[in-house]
Amino acid sequence: MVQPIQPHAVRQRLPSVDVVRVLAILGIIAIHTTPFENAGSPIGTRFDLATVLNQATRFAVPFFLVVSGFFWSRKVAEAKEVRGPTVALVRRALLVWLAWWLVYLLPVNLFDALAQGALGPIKVVWWNVALVFKRPAIALLEGTSPHLWFLVALSFCAGVSAVFVQLGAPWALGLLAAALYAVGLAGQSYPSAPFGFHIDPSFRNGHLFSLAFFATGAWLQRRGATAAWLPAGVVLAVAGFALHLFEVGLSHRLWGTRLERDYVAGTYLFGVGVALVALAGTRALEWRAVAALGPWVLGIYASHMVFVGLLKPLDRQLTGAPWWEVAYLVVVFALALGLTRLLARSRRTRPLVS
């Protein structure tokens, strides 16, 4: 009989980081399940509960990138060489990306597909395959589901960072990361501003922003985590979120852009601040039951859109009911967690989720 994976067996984990990982994946699921959104007032049209909640979750992906850079840099320091840890990270990320790239070719929104008739699922697969050939750049940069972009970006960040570390020029990595973030702000966050422009294909999902967070995590590791990071992180996170909201509000007023933004300048401070709180190792975040779910977050991230799609017809029926606005998120999380743990029981499928 195949034994279940033991996520804690290899290395002592930091409970505070795992707790924030779980909170972050809940935030990402909230982005995709859009709790409390009013059909007559979609997210991004005004500062209502749904929009503020949506923007409050924007720390999640930056946090994941910062801690990824931190732990990648720690492995490089422990191994005393760059290639091994980098190859391991890139190989693992791209394996998960490729596996779920294939999964999302399938009609994960099964009930909607069946509504098109008995051949509906086959038609959906055909359309998905055709879309890959029609938009090959998007298929490579994101995958067959937009959320898979993170795994491609993570591989890019690790590879580029490895080159600069190997050359002994981390300062140049910082300059490149800052330049890409500035391009992302002008081309994505503020395209209608006098200094903005439109990028094609759109880098909406954060490829231009990711290196800044990953490189910051690597820099933080070289500095060494301390308990003093906790108050600094709280201040930075609060200030960053406030700046984020101020920017989207100002942009909306001046140029008519939506109040729903993935990244603005304040998002950097927001994400880094949350990461500092997590990496400080505060006992206030030692929630053991929640931290125990931390090792499963990758699988939840990869698989959760399956259940977002499967439950979408039910969401259309129940949307607006306060209990469902929360239940949709919780059920997606629980089902993705269950699938992740099931796949982790087999040696063949374990690398896809852990």
PAMARMAR-37525 format. One line per 3 residues: number of its first residue (from 1); for each residue x, y, z of C-alpha. Coordinates in pm, 1 decimal, padded with zeros to 6 digits, m for minus. Layout:
<mardos>
NUM) X/Y/Z | ... $
</mardos>
This chain:
<mardos>
1) 00000.0/00000.0/00000.0 | 00128.4/00346.9/m00092.6 | 00212.1/00550.2/00215.1 $
4) 00089.9/00910.3/00235.8 | 00347.5/01181.2/00197.7 | 00490.7/01327.1/00517.9 $
7) 00544.0/01695.2/00434.8 | 00725.9/01776.4/00758.2 | 00969.5/01487.3/00744.8 $
10) 01238.5/01656.4/00539.5 | 01288.2/01986.8/00715.0 | 01155.7/02184.3/01006.9 $
13) 00908.9/02433.7/00864.4 | 00834.4/02783.4/00988.5 | 00472.7/02776.6/01114.4 $
16) 00416.3/03148.7/01061.5 | 00510.0/03118.6/00693.1 | 00279.4/02820.2/00646.0 $
19) m00007.3/03004.4/00815.2 | 00031.3/03301.1/00582.7 | 00061.3/03060.6/00288.0 $
22) m00283.3/02926.0/00375.5 | m00424.6/03276.6/00415.8 | m00271.3/03371.0/00081.7 $
25) m00422.2/03076.5/m00105.4 | m00759.6/03161.9/00045.5 | m00706.2/03513.1/m00089.4 $
28) m00632.0/03379.6/m00436.9 | m00941.8/03160.3/m00431.1 | m01140.1/03467.2/m00322.3 $
31) m01016.7/03652.2/m00631.3 | m01152.9/03372.6/m00849.9 | m01481.2/03318.4/m00663.6 $
34) m01553.3/03694.4/m00630.1 | m01740.3/03689.2/m00295.0 | m02006.2/03959.0/m00235.0 $
37) m01993.9/04080.8/m00594.5 | m02316.6/04245.6/m00704.1 | m02423.4/04163.1/m01060.8 $
40) m02539.0/04521.8/m01106.3 | m02210.1/04659.9/m00975.5 | m01917.0/04435.1/m01078.6 $
43) m01590.6/04438.7/m00885.9 | m01389.0/04745.5/m00978.2 | m01675.3/04984.9/m01045.5 $
46) m01696.0/05132.6/m00695.4 | m01535.6/05090.7/m00352.6 | m01787.9/04842.0/m00214.7 $
49) m01718.7/04537.7/00002.9 | m01645.7/04310.7/m00293.9 | m01392.3/04550.8/m00446.5 $
52) m01212.5/04627.7/m00119.7 | m01194.9/04255.8/m00037.1 | m01062.4/04184.8/m00386.2 $
55) m00788.8/04443.6/m00344.5 | m00706.0/04325.4/00008.0 | m00612.3/03984.6/m00134.0 $
58) m00350.2/04131.4/m00367.2 | m00073.9/04060.8/m00115.8 | m00101.6/03689.3/m00192.7 $
61) 00100.9/03637.4/m00511.4 | 00369.6/03893.5/m00411.0 | 00400.5/03712.8/m00076.7 $
64) 00446.0/03376.1/m00250.2 | 00716.0/03522.0/m00473.2 | 00904.1/03688.1/m00185.7 $
67) 00915.5/03371.7/00025.1 | 01007.6/03166.6/m00284.4 | 01305.6/03394.6/m00340.9 $
70) 01394.7/03377.3/00027.0 | 01398.9/02998.3/00047.5 | 01565.6/02959.9/m00293.0 $
73) 01845.1/03189.5/m00174.7 | 01876.0/02991.4/00148.7 | 01916.3/02666.4/m00043.2 $
76) 02179.2/02828.6/m00263.9 | 02368.6/02944.3/00045.8 | 02346.8/02600.0/00206.6 $
79) 02453.1/02418.7/m00110.6 | 02728.7/02675.2/m00176.2 | 02640.8/02659.8/m00543.7 $
82) 02365.5/02807.9/m00758.8 | 02294.6/02550.4/m01025.5 | 02156.6/02261.8/m00819.8 $
85) 01887.6/02448.7/m00621.7 | 01788.4/02649.3/m00929.0 | 01750.8/02347.7/m01155.0 $
88) 01550.0/02168.9/m00886.3 | 01312.1/02464.1/m00846.1 | 01266.4/02523.5/m01218.5 $
91) 01219.0/02154.7/m01292.2 | 00961.7/02117.2/m01016.6 | 00768.5/02430.9/m01115.5 $
94) 00759.9/02345.3/m01485.4 | 00658.3/01984.9/m01416.5 | 00358.1/02106.3/m01216.6 $
97) 00282.8/02365.2/m01485.6 | 00292.4/02111.5/m01768.3 | 00078.6/01856.8/m01584.4 $
100) m00193.2/02107.9/m01503.0 | m00157.0/02269.0/m01846.3 | m00281.1/01936.4/m01982.2 $
103) m00552.5/01906.0/m01717.1 | m00700.4/02244.0/m01805.2 | m00734.0/02142.9/m02168.9 $
106) m01020.2/01929.5/m02040.3 | m01370.8/02073.0/m01981.2 | m01329.9/02146.6/m01611.2 $
109) m01650.6/02349.4/m01630.9 | m01819.4/02017.0/m01701.1 | m02182.5/02106.5/m01636.4 $
112) m02168.8/02405.0/m01869.8 | m02006.3/02183.8/m02131.2 | m02278.9/01919.7/m02097.6 $
115) m02540.6/02190.9/m02141.1 | m02421.1/02210.2/m02502.7 | m02521.1/01851.3/m02562.6 $
118) m02360.8/01509.8/m02536.4 | m02068.3/01622.9/m02749.1 | m02023.0/01941.5/m02546.5 $
121) m01714.6/01822.6/m02352.7 | m01545.8/01713.2/m02675.7 | m01620.3/02050.6/m02831.3 $
124) m01466.2/02227.6/m02531.0 | m01145.5/02024.3/m02562.1 | m01131.7/02106.9/m02933.5 $
127) m01181.4/02478.4/m02865.9 | m00914.9/02474.9/m02595.4 | m00662.6/02305.2/m02823.4 $
130) m00744.7/02546.9/m03105.4 | m00693.6/02840.9/m02868.5 | m00344.8/02714.8/m02781.6 $
133) m00243.8/02728.9/m03147.6 | m00419.2/03061.7/m03197.9 | m00241.5/03226.4/m02903.7 $
136) 00087.8/03038.8/m02854.6 | 00248.8/03322.9/m02656.8 | m00032.6/03316.5/m02401.1 $
139) m00022.5/02935.7/m02391.4 | 00346.4/02953.1/m02296.3 | 00336.4/03254.2/m02063.7 $
142) 00024.7/03144.5/m01879.3 | m00095.8/02801.4/m01980.7 | m00443.3/02669.5/m02045.1 $
145) m00570.5/02839.0/m01728.5 | m00457.5/03196.0/m01653.4 | m00355.7/03121.2/m01293.6 $
148) m00077.3/02888.4/m01412.7 | 00127.5/03194.1/m01510.0 | 00277.2/03194.0/m01162.1 $
151) 00472.9/02874.2/m01224.3 | 00623.5/03010.6/m01545.7 | 00711.3/03338.7/m01375.4 $
154) 00865.4/03155.5/m01080.1 | 01089.4/02958.4/m01316.4 | 01189.5/03278.4/m01494.6 $
157) 01270.5/03450.4/m01164.4 | 01485.3/03163.6/m01040.4 | 01674.2/03133.8/m01369.1 $
160) 01745.1/03506.1/m01404.4 | 01838.9/03543.3/m01037.8 | 02076.1/03247.7/m01066.5 $
163) 02261.0/03414.0/m01353.9 | 02319.7/03736.5/m01161.5 | 02414.7/03557.0/m00840.3 $
166) 02660.1/03340.7/m01034.2 | 02810.9/03657.6/m01182.9 | 02836.1/03811.0/m00836.2 $
169) 02614.7/04103.2/m00936.3 | 02301.6/04099.2/m00719.0 | 02289.3/04478.8/m00752.2 $
172) 02232.6/04437.6/m01127.0 | 01950.5/04193.6/m01052.2 | 01787.9/04462.4/m00839.1 $
175) 01817.8/04716.7/m01118.7 | 01665.4/04479.2/m01371.8 | 01380.4/04390.4/m01135.3 $
178) 01306.5/04758.0/m01069.5 | 01313.2/04836.8/m01442.4 | 01070.9/04554.4/m01524.1 $
181) 00838.9/04666.2/m01242.4 | 00842.1/05021.5/m01380.7 | 00757.2/04892.5/m01728.4 $
184) 00475.9/04688.2/m01576.8 | 00337.3/04991.9/m01396.3 | 00339.8/05201.4/m01713.3 $
187) 00211.4/04927.8/m01941.6 | m00036.2/04751.1/m01718.2 | m00126.1/04954.0/m01411.2 $
190) m00137.6/05299.0/m01574.3 | m00174.5/05246.4/m01950.7 | m00410.5/05545.1/m01982.5 $
193) m00184.5/05781.9/m01787.7 | 00033.0/06033.2/m01976.1 | 00338.2/05816.1/m01904.9 $
196) 00160.1/05489.0/m01979.5 | 00133.9/05264.0/m02283.1 | m00041.1/04942.4/m02381.4 $
199) 00147.8/04612.7/m02393.2 | 00053.8/04336.6/m02636.1 | 00024.6/04059.2/m02536.1 $
202) m00103.4/04179.5/m02202.2 | 00112.9/04093.1/m01903.2 | m00188.1/04127.6/m01675.0 $
205) m00088.0/03833.1/m01461.7 | 00237.1/03973.9/m01335.3 | 00533.0/03849.0/m01540.0 $
208) 00688.2/04194.3/m01538.0 | 00633.4/04235.2/m01163.6 | 00742.2/03894.8/m01036.5 $
211) 01120.1/03942.1/m01045.2 | 01105.2/04239.1/m00805.3 | 00937.2/04026.4/m00538.5 $
214) 01156.7/03719.8/m00591.8 | 01477.3/03926.6/m00589.4 | 01361.2/04103.6/m00272.8 $
217) 01312.2/03766.7/m00105.2 | 01665.3/03662.5/m00201.3 | 01800.8/03991.5/m00065.1 $
220) 01610.1/03946.6/00260.3 | 01763.0/03601.5/00305.5 | 02112.0/03747.7/00276.2 $
223) 02019.8/04001.7/00543.0 | 01897.5/03731.1/00780.3 | 01550.7/03709.1/00932.7 $
226) 01504.0/03860.6/01277.7 | 01214.6/03924.9/01516.5 | 01248.9/04297.0/01431.7 $
229) 01093.6/04218.0/01095.0 | 00753.0/04179.5/01262.2 | 00677.3/04547.3/01346.1 $
232) 00848.8/04663.0/01029.1 | 00639.4/04420.9/00826.0 | 00313.6/04530.3/00988.0 $
235) 00386.1/04896.6/00916.8 | 00496.9/04821.6/00561.3 | 00192.3/04603.0/00488.9 $
238) m00057.3/04857.6/00624.5 | 00113.0/05145.8/00444.3 | 00138.0/04942.3/00125.3 $
241) m00230.6/04850.4/00127.6 | m00328.8/05209.3/00196.6 | m00108.1/05327.9/m00090.9 $
244) m00251.0/05055.3/m00315.3 | m00606.8/05175.7/m00250.3 | m00504.6/05540.5/m00291.2 $
247) m00343.0/05466.1/m00627.4 | m00635.9/05274.2/m00771.5 | m00874.1/05543.5/m00649.2 $
250) m00665.3/05824.9/m00796.1 | m00619.4/05639.8/m01124.8 | m00995.0/05582.7/m01142.5 $
253) m01065.6/05949.6/m01083.0 | m00803.8/06086.6/m01324.1 | m00813.0/05834.9/m01609.9 $
256) m01126.8/05629.8/m01555.1 | m00943.8/05302.5/m01491.7 | m01113.5/05027.4/m01292.4 $
259) m01079.5/05010.9/m00915.7 | m00964.5/04650.8/m00954.1 | m00587.4/04642.2/m01008.6 $
262) m00350.8/04349.1/m00983.0 | m00038.8/04555.9/m00916.0 | 00040.3/04917.3/m00848.1 $
265) 00339.5/05070.2/m00670.7 | 00185.8/05014.4/m00326.9 | 00138.9/04644.0/m00398.9 $
268) 00513.8/04597.4/m00368.4 | 00515.7/04733.4/m00012.3 | 00199.1/04538.2/00069.2 $
271) 00340.4/04201.6/m00041.3 | 00686.5/04253.1/00106.2 | 00536.5/04369.1/00436.3 $
274) 00323.7/04055.8/00470.0 | 00627.4/03841.4/00385.7 | 00832.1/04014.7/00657.1 $
277) 00560.1/03937.6/00912.6 | 00559.4/03572.0/00810.2 | 00939.0/03535.0/00801.4 $
280) 00980.3/03700.9/01141.4 | 00859.0/03374.3/01293.5 | 00623.8/03536.2/01539.5 $
283) 00453.5/03304.9/01786.3 | 00132.6/03499.6/01728.4 | 00105.1/03311.0/01397.3 $
286) 00180.4/02965.4/01533.7 | m00163.2/02830.4/01451.1 | m00065.8/02464.8/01428.9 $
289) m00386.3/02338.5/01269.8 | m00362.3/02600.2/00994.6 | 00014.8/02564.5/00953.7 $
292) m00032.6/02190.3/00895.5 | m00207.7/02279.1/00568.6 | 00089.4/02482.5/00443.1 $
295) 00264.2/02196.6/00260.5 | m00047.3/02140.0/00048.5 | m00078.5/02495.9/m00082.8 $
298) 00095.0/02427.6/m00416.4 | m00153.3/02153.2/m00499.5 | m00445.6/02368.8/m00389.4 $
301) m00319.3/02651.0/m00607.9 | m00279.3/02428.6/m00912.2 | m00613.4/02248.3/m00878.8 $
304) m00856.9/02500.0/m00734.4 | m00973.9/02633.6/m01071.3 | m01112.7/02287.4/m01148.7 $
307) m01362.6/02331.5/m00867.7 | m01424.5/02698.9/m00940.5 | m01540.0/02582.9/m01283.8 $
310) m01738.6/02282.7/m01163.6 | m01930.7/02491.6/m00911.0 | m01985.2/02789.1/m01142.8 $
313) m02341.8/02688.5/m01246.4 | m02435.1/02656.0/m00878.0 | m02274.2/02993.3/m00810.7 $
316) m02494.3/03153.0/m01074.8 | m02798.5/03012.3/m00898.6 | m02699.4/03109.0/m00544.4 $
319) m02500.0/03426.7/m00593.7 | m02621.4/03703.7/m00366.3 | m02699.8/03472.3/m00075.5 $
322) m02458.8/03581.3/00202.6 | m02394.5/03223.9/00319.1 | m02303.5/03114.4/m00033.8 $
325) m02059.2/03401.1/m00086.4 | m01846.3/03247.8/00189.8 | m01938.1/02883.8/00125.5 $
328) m01824.4/02896.8/m00238.5 | m01473.1/02992.8/m00130.5 | m01463.7/02737.5/00153.0 $
331) m01596.3/02451.9/m00060.6 | m01346.4/02521.3/m00340.1 | m01064.8/02525.5/m00085.2 $
334) m01183.2/02201.3/00078.8 | m01224.7/02016.4/m00250.8 | m00885.7/02132.1/m00379.6 $
337) m00725.6/02027.6/m00051.5 | m00893.9/01688.4/m00072.7 | m00776.7/01632.2/m00430.7 $
340) m00426.2/01743.6/m00340.4 | m00399.7/01500.2/m00051.8 | m00543.0/01221.9/m00266.0 $
343) m00288.1/01280.8/m00542.2 | m00009.7/01304.5/m00283.4 | m00078.1/00948.1/m00171.6 $
346) 00068.5/00806.8/m00492.2 | 00436.3/00825.6/m00576.5 | 00346.2/00888.9/m00941.5 $
349) 00117.1/01187.9/m00884.9 | 00280.2/01332.8/m00573.0 | 00520.4/01562.6/m00765.0 $
352) 00219.6/01734.8/m00922.4 | 00094.0/01874.7/m00592.5 | 00377.0/01881.3/m00338.8 $
</mardos>
